[in-house]
Amino acid sequence: MINRVTSLISIPQTEGRKRGLKGWFFGITLLFGLLVVGCTSGNYPVDIFYEQHYQQSYKSHEPPRLTGAAEAVAFFPNVSSVVTNTGADLYRVNCQMCHGADGKGQGPVLTKMIDSYDYTPIVDPNITNRPIVFIESRLAAETRPLGPTSVMPPFGKLLSAQERAAIAEYISSLPK
């Protein structure tokens, strides 16, 4: 009778061994993780392959650095901007890649999309015959201006009202 009671209460040997192995595995994993995090160097929390210029062997091969005179301050004139907010420059930056330099829809990006990806423009990409009001309204849109399947990005948050007007004026000045 005692053997029956003890056999009902006792845990089988294999189950106890499984619990012990799980504990050991968890402990070893935790120890390894702490070692990896604790033994790193560099700017990042875990830096296994840190940059070469942080290594001492690299720094020992550097030539000695000369310090400049304290009074010597380099003076460089301001760089003039290559982009003026004229309609032509704004068109060149924002529109020319799709609509082309002449506004007829022969830009490299749109041509690539049509040739390589079988894209069919929703409307005629030639914008030289569009009224100024129409162009400004498309540029003012904050969602896709020609519908959700259009590839034209919204410029409403990117360009100010003056910039949109300058682009529309420039497009209307292009040859038809």
Secondary structure by P-SEA (a helix, b strand, c coil): caaaaaaaccccaaaaaaaaaaaaaaaaaaaaaaaaaaaccccccccccccccccaaaaaaccbbbbccccbbbbbccccccccccaaaaaaaccccccccccccccaaaaaaaaccccccccccccccccaaaaaaaaaccccccccccccccccccccaaaaaaaaaaaaaccc
